[in-house]
Amino acid sequence: MRTTLDLDRALLDKAKAALGASTYTEAIERSLQQAIAGAEIEALLDAVQGQDLVWSVEELRAYRHTGRAESA
């Protein structure tokens, strides 16, 4: 999708460098992906807050992608 945004070039340059992106578009897309991943992790932590859980990394990834643990 093509759009026009008024963004701070210095901020874009820093994001591009920090993310190892070769283009501004790639930097913005990676930033959005990281923001979504962070929000999903926050939602997961909120969902399990106060529970005594022991999950493997694979189970956490499954929960993140499906909303439920594979072995639960």
Secondary structure, DSSP 8 states (H G I E B T S, - for coil): --------HHHHHHHHHHHT-SSHHHHHHHHHHHHHHHHHHHHHHHHHTT------HHHHHHHHHHSS-S--
